Amino acid sequence: MDRSELADFLRRHRESLTPADVGLPPGVRRRTPGLRRDEVALLTGMSTDYYTRLEQARGPRPSTQVLAALARALRLSADERDHLFHLCAHPSPERGPRDKHVGPGLLHMLDKLDDVPAAVITDLGEVLVQNRMHSLLAGDHGTRRGLDRFYSWRWFTDPSARTLFPESDWPRMSRSHVADLRATAARRAEDAEVAGFISELRGNSAEFEELWNEHEVAVRLSDTKQFLHPEIGLIDTICETLLTPNAAQRLLVYLPRPGTEAAEKMALLRVIGTQLLSPTE
């Protein structure tokens, strides 16, 4: 591990960013350029002391999980992310459908969408990053681990995942989940990650197994969705989906449906702010 090079790399990238670049408020007048160390620590979920030691070339070798969080917080490109791993003597992460690094472009778009719920997910439905509005509407996915981070897994194995939606919509949403996974499985044929995920679902949900055998295929690009928020009530949304070039990641944006009270209710949701709301989609 090259501690001095790592320290310089982190410092230069931190100083090249502004709070607006990462969705933070400008705060008080700054004595030095770029983000403060405590802001980087906040974005990565580590202590300020730990991050400071990395920049002072005296910290322990970061884990791959810490490096992935740093790459996201500092808005590193895929090449820069790989270099960060190299400096810490870790193999570069695999690129392709399994790569869960969210690029700076998608993160910048997510930061700008501060008045509507939005999230970046994988083609298997794993939530990689979400904005504040999405957390307020659909729960904080940052606290979830393992398969619970995947929309389809929770939909078919955890009854609480459905309480955020009208029961009349459940059959349609179940079919949509399965048809979208069918499309991913076809695109990523022979991929062990996809095969393993689908196998787990088929073994744990009779409903999924039945729908899977119907062979419906459809990539979800646009949809209407009603959320039953526990404090605000029914929120009508239009979900628009933007795909990355290799379709491995998706930016989901939930817009208020015209002709409904959704815009006013989303404004109220922003006011509610700090409450911890669940369940999730």
C-alpha positions as CSV (number, residue, x, y, z in Angstrom):
1,M,0.0,0.0,0.0
2,D,1.4,3.4,-1.0
3,R,0.2,5.6,1.9
4,S,1.8,8.9,0.7
5,E,0.3,8.5,-2.8
6,L,-3.0,7.6,-1.4
7,A,-3.0,10.7,0.9
8,D,-2.2,13.0,-2.0
9,F,-4.8,11.4,-4.3
10,L,-7.5,11.8,-1.7
11,R,-6.6,15.3,-0.8
12,R,-6.4,16.5,-4.4
13,H,-9.8,15.0,-5.2
14,R,-11.4,16.4,-2.0
15,E,-10.1,19.9,-2.8
16,S,-11.5,19.7,-6.4
17,L,-15.1,19.3,-5.2
18,T,-17.5,21.9,-3.9
19,P,-20.4,21.1,-1.5
20,A,-22.8,21.7,-4.5
21,D,-21.0,18.9,-6.4
22,V,-22.0,16.3,-3.8
23,G,-25.4,17.7,-2.8
24,L,-24.4,19.4,0.4
25,P,-25.3,22.9,1.5
26,P,-22.6,25.6,1.1
27,G,-22.3,26.2,4.8
28,V,-20.2,28.8,6.4
29,R,-17.3,30.6,4.7
30,R,-14.5,28.3,3.9
31,R,-10.8,28.9,4.5
32,T,-9.6,26.2,2.1
33,P,-10.9,25.1,-1.3
34,G,-13.0,22.1,-1.8
35,L,-14.8,19.8,0.7
36,R,-13.8,19.6,4.3
37,R,-12.6,16.3,5.7
38,D,-15.6,15.9,7.9
39,E,-17.8,16.3,4.9
40,V,-16.1,13.5,3.1
41,A,-16.3,11.4,6.2
42,L,-20.0,12.1,6.4
43,L,-20.6,11.1,2.8
44,T,-18.7,7.8,3.2
45,G,-20.1,6.9,6.6
46,M,-16.7,6.8,8.4
47,S,-15.3,8.8,11.3
48,T,-13.6,12.1,10.6
49,D,-10.6,10.8,12.5
50,Y,-10.3,7.7,10.3
51,Y,-10.4,9.8,7.1
52,T,-8.0,12.3,8.5
53,R,-5.5,9.6,9.2
54,L,-5.8,8.4,5.6
55,E,-4.9,11.9,4.3
56,Q,-2.0,12.1,6.7
57,A,-0.6,8.9,5.4
58,R,-0.8,7.1,8.7
59,G,-4.0,5.1,8.5
60,P,-4.5,1.4,8.1
61,R,-5.2,-0.1,4.7
62,P,-8.8,0.6,3.9
63,S,-11.1,-2.3,3.0
64,T,-12.7,-2.6,-0.4
65,Q,-16.0,-1.5,1.1
66,V,-14.4,1.7,2.4
67,L,-12.7,2.3,-0.9
68,A,-16.0,1.9,-2.8
69,A,-17.6,4.5,-0.4
70,L,-14.7,6.9,-1.0
71,A,-14.9,6.5,-4.7
72,R,-18.6,7.4,-4.6
73,A,-18.1,10.3,-2.2
74,L,-15.3,11.8,-4.2
75,R,-17.2,11.3,-7.5
76,L,-14.4,9.3,-9.0
77,S,-14.6,7.9,-12.6
78,A,-14.2,4.1,-13.1
79,D,-10.5,4.7,-14.0
80,E,-9.9,6.8,-10.9
81,R,-11.7,4.3,-8.8
82,D,-9.5,1.5,-10.1
83,H,-6.4,3.6,-9.4
84,L,-7.6,4.2,-5.8
85,F,-7.8,0.4,-5.3
86,H,-4.4,0.0,-6.8
87,L,-2.9,2.5,-4.4
88,C,-4.3,0.3,-1.5
89,A,-3.0,-2.9,-3.0
90,H,-6.5,-4.3,-3.8
91,P,-7.4,-5.8,-7.1
92,S,-9.5,-3.5,-9.3
93,P,-13.2,-4.3,-9.1
94,E,-14.7,-6.2,-12.0
95,R,-16.2,-4.0,-14.7
96,G,-19.4,-4.9,-16.4
97,P,-22.9,-5.8,-15.2
98,R,-21.7,-6.7,-11.7
99,D,-19.8,-3.4,-11.2
100,K,-21.7,-1.4,-8.6
101,H,-19.7,1.7,-8.8
102,V,-22.1,4.6,-9.5
103,G,-20.4,7.1,-11.9
104,P,-20.1,10.8,-11.2
105,G,-22.6,11.7,-13.9
106,L,-25.4,9.7,-12.4
107,L,-24.5,10.9,-8.9
108,H,-24.6,14.5,-10.1
109,M,-28.0,14.0,-11.6
110,L,-29.2,12.5,-8.4
111,D,-28.0,15.5,-6.4
112,K,-29.9,17.8,-8.7
113,L,-33.1,15.9,-8.3
114,D,-33.6,17.2,-4.7
115,D,-37.3,17.9,-5.0
116,V,-38.5,14.4,-6.2
117,P,-37.7,10.9,-5.0
118,A,-34.9,9.3,-7.1
119,A,-32.5,6.3,-6.7
120,V,-29.9,4.4,-8.7
121,I,-30.4,0.6,-8.8
122,T,-28.8,-2.3,-10.5
123,D,-30.6,-4.4,-13.2
124,L,-31.4,-6.9,-10.5
125,G,-33.1,-4.2,-8.4
126,E,-30.4,-3.6,-5.8
127,V,-30.5,-0.1,-4.5
128,L,-27.1,1.5,-4.8
129,V,-27.8,5.0,-3.8
130,Q,-30.9,7.1,-3.1
131,N,-31.6,10.8,-2.5
132,R,-33.2,12.2,0.6
133,M,-36.7,12.3,-0.9
134,H,-36.5,8.7,-1.9
135,S,-35.5,7.7,1.6
136,L,-38.5,9.6,3.0
137,L,-40.9,8.0,0.5
138,A,-39.6,4.5,0.4
139,G,-37.4,4.0,3.4
140,D,-33.6,4.2,4.0
141,H,-32.0,1.4,2.0
142,G,-28.6,2.3,3.4
143,T,-29.5,0.4,6.5
144,R,-30.4,-2.8,4.6
145,R,-27.9,-5.6,4.0
146,G,-27.6,-8.6,1.7
147,L,-30.7,-9.6,-0.3
148,D,-32.8,-7.1,1.6
149,R,-31.3,-4.4,-0.6
150,F,-33.1,-5.9,-3.6
151,Y,-36.6,-4.7,-4.5
152,S,-37.8,-8.1,-5.9
153,W,-36.4,-10.1,-3.0
154,R,-38.3,-8.1,-0.4
155,W,-41.4,-7.9,-2.6
156,F,-41.7,-11.7,-2.7
157,T,-40.4,-12.7,0.7
158,D,-41.3,-9.9,3.1
159,P,-45.0,-9.0,3.4
160,S,-44.2,-5.6,5.0
161,A,-42.7,-4.5,1.7
162,R,-46.2,-4.4,0.1
163,T,-47.8,-2.2,2.7
164,L,-46.6,0.9,1.0
165,F,-48.8,0.2,-2.0
166,P,-52.6,-0.3,-2.6
167,E,-53.4,-4.0,-2.5
168,S,-55.2,-3.7,-5.8
169,D,-51.8,-2.9,-7.4
170,W,-50.0,-5.9,-6.0
171,P,-50.7,-8.4,-8.9
172,R,-49.6,-6.0,-11.5
173,M,-46.5,-5.1,-9.6
174,S,-45.6,-8.7,-9.0
175,R,-45.8,-9.4,-12.8
176,S,-43.7,-6.3,-13.5
177,H,-41.0,-7.5,-11.2
178,V,-40.8,-10.9,-12.7
179,A,-41.0,-9.8,-16.3
180,D,-38.2,-7.3,-15.8
181,L,-36.0,-10.0,-14.2
182,R,-36.8,-12.2,-17.2
183,A,-35.3,-9.5,-19.4
184,T,-32.2,-9.2,-17.3
185,A,-31.7,-13.0,-17.2
186,A,-31.9,-13.1,-21.0
187,R,-29.4,-10.2,-21.4
188,R,-27.0,-11.8,-18.9
189,A,-27.4,-15.4,-19.9
190,E,-24.9,-17.7,-18.1
191,D,-24.2,-15.1,-15.4
192,A,-23.9,-16.8,-12.1
193,E,-25.1,-13.8,-10.1
194,V,-28.3,-13.6,-12.0
195,A,-28.9,-17.4,-11.9
196,G,-28.2,-17.5,-8.2
197,F,-30.6,-14.6,-7.4
198,I,-33.4,-16.1,-9.4
199,S,-32.9,-19.5,-7.9
200,E,-33.2,-18.0,-4.4
201,L,-36.4,-16.3,-5.4
202,R,-37.9,-19.5,-6.9
203,G,-37.0,-21.4,-3.8
204,N,-38.5,-18.9,-1.4
205,S,-41.6,-17.7,-3.1
206,A,-44.4,-19.8,-4.7
207,E,-45.8,-16.7,-6.2
208,F,-42.6,-15.9,-7.9
209,E,-42.2,-19.5,-9.2
210,E,-45.6,-19.4,-10.7
211,L,-45.1,-16.1,-12.4
212,W,-41.6,-17.1,-13.6
213,N,-43.0,-20.1,-15.4
214,E,-45.4,-17.8,-17.4
215,H,-42.3,-16.4,-19.3
216,E,-43.5,-12.8,-19.5
217,V,-40.6,-10.5,-20.5
218,A,-40.6,-6.7,-20.3
219,V,-38.0,-4.1,-19.3
220,R,-39.5,-1.5,-17.0
221,L,-38.8,2.0,-18.5
222,S,-41.9,3.9,-17.4
223,D,-44.7,3.2,-15.1
224,T,-47.3,4.7,-12.9
225,K,-47.2,3.9,-9.2
226,Q,-49.2,4.8,-6.1
227,F,-47.5,5.0,-2.8
228,L,-49.5,4.7,0.5
229,H,-47.4,6.9,2.7
230,P,-48.2,6.2,6.4
231,E,-48.6,10.0,7.2
232,I,-49.4,11.7,4.0
233,G,-51.7,9.2,2.3
234,L,-51.9,8.2,-1.3
235,I,-49.3,9.7,-3.6
236,D,-49.7,9.2,-7.4
237,T,-46.4,9.1,-9.2
238,I,-45.0,8.5,-12.7
239,C,-41.8,6.5,-12.5
240,E,-39.3,7.2,-15.3
241,T,-36.3,5.0,-15.8
242,L,-32.9,6.1,-17.4
243,L,-30.6,3.2,-18.3
244,T,-26.8,3.3,-18.4
245,P,-25.3,2.4,-21.8
246,N,-24.8,-1.3,-20.8
247,A,-28.2,-1.3,-18.9
248,A,-26.4,-2.5,-15.8
249,Q,-27.7,0.5,-13.7
250,R,-30.9,2.5,-13.7
251,L,-31.8,5.9,-12.4
252,L,-35.4,5.8,-11.1
253,V,-37.2,9.2,-10.9
254,Y,-40.6,9.4,-9.2
255,L,-42.5,12.4,-10.6
256,P,-45.8,13.7,-9.3
257,R,-48.6,12.6,-11.5
258,P,-50.4,15.5,-13.3
259,G,-54.0,16.1,-12.3
260,T,-53.5,14.7,-8.8
261,E,-52.4,16.2,-5.4
262,A,-49.0,14.4,-5.7
263,A,-47.0,17.6,-6.1
264,E,-48.5,19.2,-2.9
265,K,-48.0,15.9,-1.0
266,M,-44.3,15.7,-2.1
267,A,-43.8,19.2,-0.9
268,L,-45.3,18.1,2.4
269,L,-43.0,15.1,2.4
270,R,-40.0,17.4,2.2
271,V,-41.2,19.2,5.3
272,I,-41.6,16.0,7.2
273,G,-37.9,15.6,6.6
274,T,-36.1,13.9,9.4
275,Q,-38.7,11.3,10.3
276,L,-37.6,7.7,9.8
277,L,-40.2,6.2,7.5
278,S,-40.6,2.6,6.2
279,P,-41.3,0.1,4.7
280,T,-39.6,0.2,1.3
281,E,-40.7,-0.6,-2.2
